[in-house]
Amino acid sequence: MMVKGDINPQDLGWQSVLSSFMEDKDAFGPWRDHVREFWKINGKKKAAFFFYESIKKDPAGSVRDVAAHIGVDLTTEELQKVVEHSSFKGMSKTYATGGAGAKEGNKDFFEQIKTLPFLGKGYAGQWKDRFTVAQNEIFDKFYNEKMTSEDPTFQFE
């Protein structure tokens, strides 16, 4: 018996998540509306888009771009450290150790993270491992109908 507010684990299945996404039933509203609002101010001081695929291709350049966006000058050593710690390998190590060295206020966060499959596999294009051919065709149709030429162009590989 489920009480209102309980999460049914079956509702977290891939097909359910995909259906909710395409039916605009996400908790925070349609994804495309959220993306569009931020895309309108992309490049301005308030917002910037960083795409995972681009970050994977040029981690150091991406860190430099983020630093520039927030007005931080990094030394070569700091840049290397950020690249190392923000890499998939670096983040995997941080989450596996429960954030060893984290500030006291962050301990609960790391305890919760250890219970979740928080990190993927560290490469772009994982949708191919998840989508069936039929789901891919349905999603492509949905995406092409809903996104416009004024929306950001996403790389899927």
Order of alpha helices (4+ residues) and beta strands (2+ residues): alpha-alpha-alpha-alpha-alpha-alpha-alpha-alpha-alpha
